[in-house]
């Protein structure tokens, strides 16, 4: 790829990033650094949802090279190559529509990368000037390194032809990036408006238990998202086309060995043979049944959080999104994998990552201020959102 194409791609990333940067700069919010963090979290959520749309429409190889499209900065310039590939295989991975879907996904990713660099430079600059905790550069620098790794996996997703392990890790890294931004946003919220401590210190043991439960909920959710990514990247969504049974049985014929062999090509075993249907059933069945564990753990965490006034809204939101996630998961099977419902299911997973991360940082900070408050102190009404 020549320098001109790379320059054009860089300009596109700057253009995408300039829109939210301008909105933040012109906003009336006095704390623009905090606002930028939450705007980036919102855009990362959008990127994850659009990435799901890219994957579910089979557009991941809409441009079969990286970072451009047939060596060009956009599908307009690569029109001849795309048209030739589409003519040779009309239902194949390369079409005009799929090329644009893939490149829009890349443009948005580049824009977020530029925003993260801007955030990192601003945090380092302000930290050197003020030494304020709000501008501590450790997490912004970690975000920059993290997004570089994510970019590498984005490239490998294309160059390794949608290898399931690489695509699943790409999804997990995207969710991890969203969680890191939500955590940073939570820290900025805490420094801007610290939570009021618990009124009754006898609630501290329960809050400590909730912190452990919230961390466990985050771990369980991460496992389920990995399993969901494995289902999607192996095209095993409809391996079980009924609910609650699968192929008429609670325990259908399954091939766990080949289904969960991680390093292999798409649709093939590690030995290079075509992956048989029982392997896809095993992948789907494990994701479906682990959802029971996720529901129990996140449901318990949501219920325990809703008993704390400062955490009630977050707990209720987790419960609502969890119910919606169960509905969209079942509906995907019942309605034979409609695209809109499948995308909503992926969006629900991202929302749960955001909310469970918010629950973790709120519990951590609430516990921190409550432990530091003298037992006889009279706290004002809890205003922590």
DOGULO-869762 format. One line per 8 residues: number of its first residue (from 1); their letters; for each residue x, y, z of N, C-alpha, C, O. Coordinates in steps of 0.1 Angstrom, whole numbers. Atoms other than C-alpha are relative to their C-alpha. Layout:
N
NUM) A) X:Y:Z:X:Y:Z:X:Y:Z:X:Y:Z  ...
This chain:
385
1) XXXXXXXX) 8:-12:0:0:0:0:9:12:0:18:13:8  -8:-12:1:14:34:-10:-2:10:10:-12:9:17  1:-10:-10:20:64:11:-13:9:-2:-19:13:8  12:-8:3:-9:83:-6:-12:-6:6:-20:1:12  12:7:-6:-34:57:5:0:1:15:-10:3:21  -1:-1:-14:-21:56:40:-4:14:5:-10:16:16  3:-14:-3:-23:94:41:-15:3:0:-21:10:8  14:-2:1:-59:94:29:-8:-7:11:-18:-2:17
9) XXXXXXXX) 7:7:-11:-69:68:55:2:7:13:-7:8:21  -3:-8:-12:-52:89:82:-9:12:0:-15:16:11  10:-11:1:-73:119:70:-14:-4:4:-21:3:11  13:5:-3:-104:98:72:-2:-2:16:-12:2:21  0:2:-14:-96:88:108:-1:14:8:-8:15:17  1:-13:-6:-90:125:117:-13:7:-2:-18:13:7  13:-5:2:-122:135:101:-11:-6:9:-19:1:14  9:7:-9:-142:109:120:1:5:15:-9:8:22
17) XXXXXXXX) -2:-4:-14:-126:120:153:-3:15:2:-6:19:13  2:-14:-1:-130:157:145:-14:4:4:-17:14:11  14:-3:-3:-168:155:148:-3:-1:15:-8:9:20  2:0:-15:-170:143:185:9:10:7:5:16:17  -9:-10:-7:-140:165:194:-6:14:0:-5:21:9  6:-14:1:-157:196:181:-13:1:9:-15:11:15  12:0:-9:-190:186:199:4:2:15:-2:9:22  -4:-1:-14:-171:182:232:5:14:2:2:20:13
25) XXXXXXXX) -7:-14:-2:-151:215:227:-11:11:0:-10:20:8  10:-11:0:-183:235:219:-11:-2:11:-20:6:12  11:3:-10:-204:219:247:2:10:12:12:16:14  0:-9:-12:-213:239:278:6:-7:13:7:0:23  -5:7:-11:-199:212:301:14:6:4:23:7:-4  -13:-6:-5:-171:227:323:11:-11:0:23:-7:-3  -10:11:-1:-154:193:326:1:-7:-14:-5:-18:-15  0:6:14:-146:186:289:8:-13:-1:5:-21:-9
33) XXXXXXXX) -8:12:0:-121:159:297:-9:-12:4:-8:-22:-3  9:11:-4:-147:138:315:-10:-2:-11:-14:-14:-14  10:1:11:-172:145:287:6:-8:-11:-1:-16:-18  -7:7:11:-147:133:261:1:-15:3:-1:-23:-6  -1:14:-3:-142:100:280:-14:-7:-2:-14:-18:-8  13:6:2:-180:93:280:-4:0:-14:-11:-9:-19  3:0:14:-183:103:244:7:-11:-7:2:-18:-16  -7:11:6:-156:78:235:-6:-13:4:-6:-22:-4
41) XXXXXXXX) 7:13:-4:-174:51:256:-12:-2:-9:-15:-13:-13  11:1:8:-205:58:236:3:-4:-14:-3:-13:-20  -4:4:14:-187:56:202:6:-14:0:4:-21:-10  -6:14:0:-169:24:213:-12:-10:1:-11:-20:-6  13:9:0:-204:9:221:-5:-1:-14:-9:-12:-19  5:0:14:-215:20:186:9:-9:-9:4:-16:-17  -9:8:8:-184:4:171:-2:-15:2:-1:-23:-7  3:14:-3:-191:-29:189:-12:-5:-7:-13:-16:-13
49) XXXXXXXX) 13:3:6:-227:-29:176:2:-1:-15:-3:-10:-22  -2:0:14:-216:-20:141:9:-12:-4:8:-17:-15  -8:12:2:-189:-47:143:-8:-12:-1:-5:-21:-9  9:12:0:-216:-72:151:-8:0:-13:-9:-11:-19  8:-1:13:-236:-60:121:10:-4:-12:5:-11:-21  -10:4:10:-204:-64:100:2:-15:-1:2:-21:-11  -2:14:-1:-199:-99:112:-12:-8:-4:-11:-18:-12  13:8:2:-236:-110:110:-4:1:-15:-11:-7:-20
57) XXXXXXXX) 3:-1:14:-239:-97:74:11:-6:-9:11:-5:-21  -10:7:7:-208:-117:65:9:10:-8:13:7:-20  -8:-10:7:-189:-85:56:14:2:4:21:11:0  -14:-1:-5:-157:-91:74:11:-1:-10:22:5:-8  -10:0:11:-139:-98:42:-5:7:-12:-2:5:-24  5:-9:10:-158:-72:22:11:7:-8:10:10:-19  -12:-5:6:-124:-57:16:11:-10:5:14:-10:16  -8:11:-4:-100:-87:16:15:3:4:23:-6:6
65) XXXXXXXX) -13:-4:-4:-69:-67:25:-2:10:12:-13:14:15  0:-10:-12:-60:-42:54:11:9:-1:22:5:-4  12:-7:-5:-62:-13:62:-9:5:-11:-20:9:-7  8:-6:11:-75:-2:28:-9:-11:-6:-11:-21:0  9:9:8:-97:-19:2:6:-2:-14:5:7:-22  -7:2:12:-78:-35:-26:11:10:-2:14:15:-13  -11:-10:1:-49:-11:-18:-5:14:-1:3:23:-2  6:-13:1:-73:19:-20:-5:5:13:-8:-3:22
73) XXXXXXXX) 5:-6:-12:-85:43:7:-15:-2:2:-20:-1:13  14:2:-1:-122:36:-1:-5:-8:-11:1:-9:-22  5:9:10:-144:13:-21:-3:7:-14:-4:1:-24  2:-7:13:-151:41:-47:12:-2:-9:11:-5:-21  -12:1:8:-115:39:-58:3:-14:-5:8:-17:-15  -2:14:3:-115:1:-57:-12:-6:-7:-14:-18:-7  12:4:6:-147:-1:-77:2:-12:-10:-5:-22:-10  -2:10:10:-133:-22:-106:3:-14:7:-2:-24:2
81) XXXXXXXX) -4:13:-6:-117:-49:-83:-12:-6:7:-14:-18:7  12:5:-7:-149:-51:-62:-10:-6:-10:-16:-16:-7  10:4:10:-171:-54:-93:4:-13:-6:-4:-22:-8  -5:13:6:-149:-82:-107:-2:-11:10:-6:-22:6  2:10:-10:-150:-101:-74:-14:-4:2:-18:-16:3  14:2:-1:-187:-97:-72:-6:-8:-12:-15:-16:-10  4:7:12:-192:-108:-108:4:-15:0:-4:-24:-4  -5:14:0:-171:-139:-102:-8:-9:10:-10:-21:9
89) XXXXXXXX) 7:7:-11:-190:-148:-70:-11:9:6:-8:16:16  10:-10:-5:-223:-128:-65:-4:-2:14:-7:8:21  4:2:-14:-230:-144:-31:12:-1:9:11:-6:20  -12:2:-7:-194:-144:-20:3:11:10:-6:20:13  -3:-9:-10:-177:-123:7:2:14:-5:2:24:3  -3:-14:5:-169:-93:-16:-11:4:-9:-14:-1:-19  10:-7:8:-197:-71:-28:1:15:2:8:19:12  0:-15:-2:-202:-33:-31:-5:3:14:2:11:21
97) XXXXXXXX) 6:-4:-13:-224:-32:0:9:-5:11:12:2:20  -8:6:-11:-202:-55:21:13:8:1:19:9:12  -12:-8:-1:-171:-35:11:-2:13:8:6:17:16  3:-12:-8:-187:-3:24:-3:-3:14:2:5:23  2:4:-14:-199:-20:56:13:-2:7:15:4:18  -13:3:-6:-164:-32:63:8:13:1:15:15:12  -8:-12:-1:-147:1:55:-6:11:10:2:18:16  6:-9:-9:-172:22:75:4:-5:14:7:3:23
105) XXXXXXXX) -4:5:-13:-164:-1:105:15:4:2:18:7:14  -14:-3:-2:-127:5:99:2:15:2:10:20:11  -1:-14:-2:-132:43:96:-4:4:14:3:12:21  5:-3:-14:-151:44:129:11:-4:10:14:3:20  -11:5:-8:-123:23:145:12:10:0:18:12:10  -12:-10:1:-96:47:132:-4:13:8:5:19:14  4:-12:-7:-116:77:146:1:-2:15:6:7:21  -1:3:-14:-118:61:180:15:-1:4:19:4:15
113) XXXXXXXX) -15:1:-3:-80:54:179:5:14:1:14:17:9  -5:-14:0:-74:91:171:-5:7:13:3:14:20  6:-6:-12:-97:101:200:8:-5:13:11:3:22  -7:5:-11:-78:78:224:14:7:1:19:9:12  -13:-7:0:-45:94:213:-1:14:5:7:19:13  3:-13:-5:-60:128:219:-2:0:15:3:9:22  2:1:-15:-71:118:254:13:-3:7:15:3:18  -13:4:-6:-37:103:262:9:13:1:15:16:11
121) XXXXXXXX) -9:-12:0:-18:135:251:-6:11:10:2:17:16  6:-10:-9:-43:157:270:3:-4:15:6:5:23  -2:5:-14:-40:136:302:15:3:4:17:7:15  -15:-2:-4:-1:137:301:3:15:1:10:19:10  -3:-15:0:-1:175:293:-6:6:13:1:13:20  7:-6:-12:-26:183:321:7:-5:13:7:2:23  -6:6:-12:-9:159:346:13:7:3:16:10:15  -13:-7:-2:25:176:341:-3:14:5:5:19:13
129) XXXXXXXX) 3:-13:-5:8:210:347:-6:1:14:-3:9:22  8:-2:-12:-15:203:376:2:-11:10:0:-9:22  -2:12:-9:-7:168:391:-14:-4:6:-14:-10:17  13:4:-6:-45:164:396:-3:-14:-4:1:-19:-14  3:14:2:-57:129:400:-9:-3:-12:-9:-13:-18  10:1:12:-84:135:373:8:-2:-13:3:-8:-22  -7:1:13:-56:136:347:12:-10:1:21:-10:-7  -10:11:-1:-35:106:359:1:-7:-13:-9:-13:-18
137) XXXXXXXX) -1:5:13:-21:93:327:0:-15:-2:0:-21:-13  -2:14:1:-18:56:336:-11:-7:-9:-7:-15:-18  11:7:7:-52:45:323:-1:5:-15:-3:-4:-23  0:-4:14:-52:67:292:11:-6:-9:9:-10:-20  -11:6:7:-18:53:282:-3:-15:-2:0:-20:-13  4:14:1:-31:18:289:-10:-2:-11:-10:-12:-19  10:0:11:-60:26:266:6:0:-14:2:-7:-23  -7:-1:13:-37:36:238:7:-13:-4:6:-17:-15
145) XXXXXXXX) -7:13:3:-16:4:241:-11:-11:-3:-8:-19:-12  10:10:2:-48:-16:243:-6:1:-14:-9:-9:-21  6:-2:14:-63:0:211:10:-4:-11:6:-8:-22  -10:4:10:-30:-7:193:-1:-16:-2:-1:-21:-13  2:14:0:-34:-44:202:-13:-4:-7:-13:-13:-16  12:3:7:-70:-43:191:1:2:-15:-5:-5:-23  -2:-2:14:-60:-28:158:7:-11:-7:4:-15:-18  -7:11:6:-36:-56:152:-9:-12:-2:-8:-19:-12
153) XXXXXXXX) 9:11:1:-63:-82:159:-10:3:-11:-15:-6:-18  8:-3:12:-85:-63:134:6:-3:-13:0:-8:-22  -8:4:12:-58:-67:108:1:-15:-2:-2:-20:-13  -2:15:1:-53:-104:116:-14:-6:-3:-14:-17:-10  13:5:3:-91:-109:114:-2:-1:-15:-7:-11:-20  1:1:14:-88:-101:77:10:-9:-6:7:-17:-15  -11:7:7:-54:-115:68:-1:-15:3:4:-23:-5  2:14:-3:-62:-148:86:-13:-6:-4:-17:-16:0
161) XXXXXXXX) 12:5:6:-95:-151:68:-11:-4:10:-16:-15:9  11:2:-10:-119:-148:98:2:-13:8:-7:-20:11  -2:12:-9:-102:-175:118:-7:2:13:-6:13:19  9:-2:-11:-126:-180:147:6:5:13:1:14:19  -7:-4:-13:-101:-176:176:3:15:-1:1:22:8  -5:-14:1:-88:-143:162:-13:9:0:-12:20:6  12:-8:0:-123:-129:155:-7:1:14:-11:12:18  5:0:-14:-135:-139:190:8:9:9:3:16:17
169) XXXXXXXX) -8:-8:-8:-105:-123:206:-2:15:-4:-1:24:5  2:-13:5:-111:-92:185:-13:6:7:-13:17:11  13:-4:-7:-147:-90:200:3:2:14:-1:12:20  -3:-1:-14:-134:-96:235:8:13:3:6:19:13  -8:-12:-2:-108:-68:231:-9:12:-1:-7:22:6  10:-11:1:-136:-45:219:-8:2:13:-10:13:17  7:-1:-12:-156:-53:250:9:5:11:5:13:20  -10:-5:-10:-125:-48:271:3:15:-1:4:22:9
177) XXXXXXXX) -2:-14:2:-119:-14:256:-12:8:5:-10:18:12  12:-7:-5:-155:-4:264:0:0:15:-3:10:22  0:1:-14:-151:-16:300:11:10:6:8:16:16  -11:-9:-5:-118:4:304:-5:15:-1:-2:22:8  5:-14:1:-135:36:291:-11:2:10:-11:13:16  11:-2:-10:-165:30:314:7:2:14:2:10:22  -7:-1:-13:-141:26:343:6:14:2:6:20:12  -6:-14:0:-122:58:334:-11:10:2:-9:20:10
185) XXXXXXXX) 11:-9:-2:-155:76:331:-5:0:14:-9:10:20  4:1:-14:-165:63:365:9:7:10:5:14:19  -10:-7:-8:-133:76:380:-2:15:-1:-1:22:9  2:-14:2:-139:110:365:-13:5:7:-14:15:13  12:-4:-7:-175:110:379:3:0:15:-2:10:22  -3:1:-14:-162:100:413:8:13:5:5:18:15  -8:-12:-4:-136:128:414:-8:13:-2:-5:23:6  8:-12:1:-162:153:402:-10:1:10:-12:12:16
193) XXXXXXXX) 11:0:-11:-190:143:426:2:-13:8:-4:-23:4  -2:13:-8:-178:118:453:-13:-4:6:-22:4:9  12:5:-6:-205:95:466:0:3:15:10:3:21  2:-1:-14:-219:101:500:2:-14:7:-2:-24:1  -2:14:-7:-209:73:525:-13:-6:5:-23:1:5  12:7:-5:-233:48:538:-4:6:13:4:10:21  5:-6:-12:-255:61:566:2:-10:12:5:-5:23  -2:10:-11:-252:29:586:12:-9:-3:12:-17:-13
201) XXXXXXXX) -12:8:2:-218:13:589:-2:-15:1:6:-23:-3  3:14:-1:-235:-20:597:-2:-6:-14:-3:-18:-16  2:5:14:-241:-22:559:13:-3:-7:13:-8:-18  -13:2:6:-203:-24:552:2:-14:-4:7:-17:-15  -2:14:4:-201:-62:553:-8:-4:-13:-3:-11:-21  8:3:12:-229:-64:528:5:6:-13:5:0:-24  -6:-7:12:-212:-39:505:13:-7:-4:15:-8:-16  -12:7:3:-180:-58:507:-3:-13:-8:3:-17:-17
209) XXXXXXXX) 4:12:7:-198:-90:497:-5:3:-14:-3:-4:-23  5:-4:14:-215:-71:468:12:3:-9:11:0:-21  -11:-3:8:-181:-60:456:6:-13:-6:9:-14:-18  -5:14:5:-169:-97:454:-10:-5:-10:-5:-11:-20  10:5:9:-202:-106:437:1:7:-13:-1:1:-24  0:-8:12:-199:-78:412:13:-4:-8:12:-5:-21  -12:5:7:-163:-89:403:-3:-14:-6:1:-16:-18  3:14:5:-176:-125:399:-9:1:-12:-8:-6:-22
217) XXXXXXXX) 9:-2:11:-204:-112:377:7:4:-12:3:0:-23  -8:-5:11:-179:-94:355:7:-12:-7:8:-13:-19  -7:12:5:-159:-127:351:-9:-9:-7:-6:-14:-18  10:9:7:-190:-148:343:-5:6:-13:-6:-1:-23  4:-7:12:-201:-122:318:10:-1:-11:7:-3:-23  -11:1:10:-167:-122:301:0:-14:-7:2:-16:-19  0:13:6:-169:-160:297:-12:-2:-10:-10:-8:-20  12:1:9:-204:-158:282:2:7:-13:-3:3:-23
225) XXXXXXXX) -2:-7:12:-194:-132:258:10:-7:-9:9:-7:-22  -10:8:8:-164:-153:247:-7:-12:-7:-5:-15:-18  8:12:6:-188:-183:242:-9:5:-11:-11:-1:-21  8:-6:10:-212:-160:223:8:3:-13:3:1:-24  -8:-3:11:-184:-148:201:4:-13:-8:5:-13:-20  -3:13:6:-174:-184:195:-11:-6:-8:-9:-12:-19  11:4:8:-209:-192:184:-1:8:-13:-3:2:-24  1:-9:12:-210:-162:160:10:-3:-10:8:-4:-22
233) XXXXXXXX) -11:1:9:-176:-167:145:1:-14:-6:7:-15:-17  0:13:6:-182:-204:139:-14:-2:-8:-16:-13:-13  13:1:7:-217:-196:123:-8:-12:6:-14:-20:-1  7:11:-6:-233:-219:149:-13:5:7:-19:-2:15  12:-6:-6:-262:-196:158:-13:-9:-2:-20:-10:8  12:8:3:-288:-219:142:3:-15:1:-5:-23:-5  -3:14:-1:-272:-252:151:-11:-7:8:-13:-19:7  12:5:-7:-301:-256:175:-11:9:-4:-11:21:0
241) XXXXXXXX) 10:-9:6:-332:-243:158:-13:-1:8:-24:2:2  11:1:-9:-356:-249:187:4:3:14:16:2:17  -3:-4:-14:-359:-239:223:-12:-5:9:-23:-3:5  -13:2:-6:-355:-252:250:7:-13:-4:19:-15:-1  -7:12:5:-347:-285:232:9:4:-11:9:14:-17  -9:-2:12:-320:-289:206:0:-13:-7:4:-23:-3  1:12:8:-326:-313:178:-9:-10:7:-7:-22:6  10:9:-7:-355:-327:199:5:-6:13:-2:-14:19
249) XXXXXXXX) -5:6:-12:-333:-335:229:6:10:9:10:21:4  -7:-9:-9:-320:-319:260:15:-2:-2:23:8:0  -15:3:2:-286:-336:253:1:-5:-14:1:-18:-16  -1:5:14:-283:-338:215:14:-5:-3:23:-5:6  -14:5:4:-253:-354:197:9:12:-1:6:22:-9  -10:-11:0:-223:-331:203:14:-5:-2:18:-16:3  -15:2:1:-186:-330:194:7:11:6:11:21:-1  -7:-11:-7:-169:-309:220:15:1:-4:20:12:-4
257) XXXXXXXX) -14:0:4:-134:-319:209:3:9:-12:12:18:-11  -2:-8:11:-136:-304:175:-6:14:1:-1:24:-5  7:-13:-1:-161:-277:184:8:10:8:8:22:5  -8:-9:-8:-137:-262:210:15:-2:-2:22:2:7  -14:-1:4:-104:-267:193:2:14:-5:-5:19:-14  0:-15:2:-93:-231:193:8:4:-13:3:12:-20  -8:-5:11:-66:-228:167:-3:-9:-13:3:-20:-14  4:7:13:-81:-239:133:-6:10:-9:-10:21:-5
265) XXXXXXXX) 7:-8:10:-95:-224:101:-15:0:2:-21:-9:8  15:-1:0:-131:-213:98:-6:-12:-7:-3:-15:-19  7:11:6:-153:-243:92:8:-13:-2:3:-22:-8  -8:12:2:-125:-268:95:5:-5:14:6:3:23  -7:5:-12:-109:-290:122:14:4:0:19:9:-10  -15:-3:0:-73:-286:133:7:-8:-10:18:-4:-15  -6:8:11:-65:-314:108:-3:4:-14:2:-2:-23  3:-5:13:-80:-295:80:-12:-6:-7:-16:-3:-18
273) XXXXXXXX) 13:6:5:-112:-316:76:-11:10:2:-11:19:11  12:-9:-2:-146:-299:73:-6:-3:14:-7:-15:18  6:1:-13:-162:-293:107:-14:-6:-1:-22:-1:-9  13:7:1:-192:-316:112:-10:7:9:-7:14:18  11:-7:-7:-226:-304:125:0:-2:15:-3:7:22  0:2:-15:-223:-320:160:10:9:7:7:13:18  -9:-10:-6:-194:-297:166:-6:14:2:-5:20:12  7:-12:-1:-215:-267:159:-11:0:11:-14:10:18
281) XXXXXXXX) 10:2:-10:-243:-281:181:7:2:14:1:8:23  -7:-1:-13:-218:-284:210:3:15:3:1:19:15  -3:-14:-3:-207:-247:206:-13:7:4:-13:15:13  12:-7:-4:-243:-235:206:-6:-4:13:-10:4:21  5:6:-12:-254:-258:234:7:6:13:0:9:22  -7:-5:-12:-227:-246:258:-3:14:2:-5:18:14  3:-14:-1:-234:-209:251:-14:1:6:-17:9:15  14:-1:-4:-272:-215:256:-1:-3:15:-8:3:22
289) XXXXXXXX) 2:5:-14:-268:-234:289:8:8:10:4:9:22  -8:-9:-9:-241:-211:304:-8:13:2:-5:19:12  9:-11:-2:-267:-184:300:-8:-1:13:-11:9:19  7:2:-13:-284:-199:330:8:5:12:4:11:21  -10:-5:-10:-253:-193:351:1:15:0:0:21:11  0:-15:1:-251:-157:338:-12:6:6:-11:16:13  12:-5:-5:-287:-151:346:-1:0:15:-5:9:22  0:2:-15:-284:-164:382:10:10:6:6:17:16
297) XXXXXXXX) -10:-8:-7:-252:-145:390:-3:15:-2:-3:22:8  3:-14:2:-260:-112:373:-14:4:6:-15:15:11  13:-3:-7:-296:-114:386:2:2:15:-4:11:21  -3:-1:-14:-283:-119:421:7:14:3:4:21:13  -7:-12:-1:-259:-90:417:-9:12:-1:-8:22:6  9:-11:2:-286:-67:404:-10:1:11:-12:12:16  9:-1:-11:-310:-76:432:7:5:13:2:14:20  -7:-5:-12:-283:-70:459:3:15:-2:3:22:8
305) XXXXXXXX) -3:-14:3:-274:-37:442:-12:9:2:-11:20:7  12:-7:-1:-310:-26:441:-4:3:14:-13:12:17  4:-2:-14:-312:-28:479:8:12:6:5:16:17  -8:-12:-4:-286:0:482:-5:12:-8:-5:12:-20  6:-11:7:-301:34:474:10:6:-10:5:10:-21  -9:-6:9:-269:46:458:3:-8:-13:8:-4:-23  -2:9:11:-268:16:435:-13:-5:-7:-12:-14:-16  13:6:4:-305:10:429:-2:1:-15:-6:-8:-22
313) XXXXXXXX) 3:-2:14:-307:25:394:9:-9:-8:4:-15:-18  -8:9:7:-277:5:382:-4:-14:1:-4:-21:-9  5:14:-2:-290:-27:397:-13:-3:-9:-14:-13:-15  12:2:8:-324:-22:380:3:0:-15:-4:-8:-22  -4:0:14:-308:-14:347:6:-13:-4:3:-18:-15  -6:13:3:-288:-46:348:-11:-10:-1:-10:-19:-10  11:10:1:-319:-66:355:-8:1:-12:-12:-9:-19  8:-2:12:-338:-50:327:7:-5:-13:1:-11:-22
321) XXXXXXXX) -8:4:12:-310:-55:301:2:-15:0:2:-21:-11  -2:15:0:-305:-91:313:-13:-7:-5:-12:-16:-12  13:5:5:-342:-98:307:-1:1:-15:-5:-8:-22  1:-3:14:-340:-82:273:10:-9:-8:7:-14:-19  -10:8:6:-309:-102:265:-4:-14:-1:-2:-21:-12  6:14:1:-326:-135:273:-11:0:-11:-11:-10:-18  10:0:11:-355:-125:251:6:0:-14:1:-8:-22  -5:0:14:-334:-116:221:8:-13:-3:8:-17:-15
329) XXXXXXXX) -7:13:3:-313:-148:225:-10:-11:-4:-8:-18:-14  10:10:3:-344:-169:225:-7:3:-14:-10:-6:-22  7:-5:13:-361:-148:197:9:-3:-12:3:-6:-23  -9:3:11:-330:-153:175:-3:-14:-5:-2:-17:-17  2:14:4:-337:-191:175:-15:-1:-5:-17:-7:-16  14:1:4:-375:-188:173:-3:6:-14:-11:0:-21  3:-7:12:-375:-164:144:10:-3:-11:11:5:-21  -9:5:10:-348:-182:125:11:11:-4:13:14:-15
337) XXXXXXXX) -11:-8:2:-320:-157:130:-2:13:-8:5:16:-18  2:-13:7:-334:-123:119:12:10:4:16:10:15  -12:-8:-2:-305:-98:115:-2:10:11:7:12:20  2:-11:-9:-321:-70:136:1:-6:15:7:1:23  0:6:-14:-326:-93:167:14:-4:3:18:-3:15  -14:5:-3:-291:-108:164:9:12:3:17:11:12  -8:-12:-3:-276:-73:163:-4:6:14:5:10:22  4:-4:-13:-297:-63:193:5:-9:11:8:-4:22
345) XXXXXXXX) -6:9:-9:-284:-94:211:14:4:3:18:3:15  -14:-5:-2:-249:-82:206:1:13:7:9:15:16  0:-13:-7:-258:-47:217:-3:-2:15:2:5:23  3:3:-14:-273:-62:249:12:-5:7:14:-1:19  -13:4:-6:-240:-79:256:9:12:4:15:12:15  -8:-12:-3:-222:-46:253:-6:9:11:2:14:19  6:-7:-11:-247:-29:275:2:-6:14:5:1:23  -3:7:-13:-242:-55:302:14:2:4:17:4:16
353) XXXXXXXX) -14:-3:-3:-205:-50:300:1:14:6:8:16:16  0:-14:-5:-210:-12:305:-6:1:14:0:7:22  7:-2:-12:-235:-16:333:7:-8:12:8:-3:23  -7:8:-10:-215:-44:352:13:7:4:17:7:15  -12:-8:-3:-184:-22:349:-4:12:9:3:15:19  4:-12:-8:-203:8:363:-4:-5:14:0:2:24  3:5:-14:-216:-14:392:13:-2:7:14:1:19  -13:3:-7:-180:-25:400:6:13:5:11:14:16
361) XXXXXXXX) -7:-12:-5:-166:11:401:-8:7:10:-3:13:19  8:-6:-10:-196:24:420:1:-7:14:3:0:24  -2:7:-13:-193:-3:447:14:3:5:15:5:18  -13:-2:-5:-156:2:449:2:14:6:7:15:17  -1:-14:-6:-158:40:454:-9:2:12:-5:9:21  9:-2:-11:-188:38:477:6:-7:12:5:-2:24  -7:7:-11:-169:12:498:12:8:5:14:9:17  -12:-7:-4:-138:34:498:-4:12:9:2:14:19
369) XXXXXXXX) 3:-12:-8:-155:66:511:-7:-4:13:-6:3:23  6:5:-12:-176:46:536:10:-5:10:8:-3:22  -10:5:-9:-146:29:551:8:12:6:13:11:17  -8:-11:-4:-128:63:554:-8:10:9:-2:19:15  9:-9:-8:-158:80:571:-1:-4:14:-3:-16:17  2:4:-14:-158:81:609:-14:-6:3:-24:-2:-3  13:6:-3:-185:60:625:-11:9:5:-22:7:3  9:-9:-5:-201:89:641:-4:12:-9:-11:21:-5
377) XXXXXXXX) 3:-11:10:-202:111:610:-14:0:-5:-19:-11:-7  13:0:5:-235:122:597:1:4:-15:5:15:-18  -2:-2:14:-235:118:559:-12:7:-6:-23:5:-1  11:-5:6:-257:139:537:-7:-10:-9:-2:-21:-10  7:10:8:-283:123:515:8:-4:-12:15:4:-18  -8:6:10:-267:100:490:-4:5:-14:-15:4:-18  3:-6:13:-264:118:457:8:-7:-12:7:-3:-23  -8:7:10:-241:93:438:-9:-7:-10:-18:-14:-6
385) X) 9:5:11:-257:84:405:4:-14:-4:-2:-20:-12
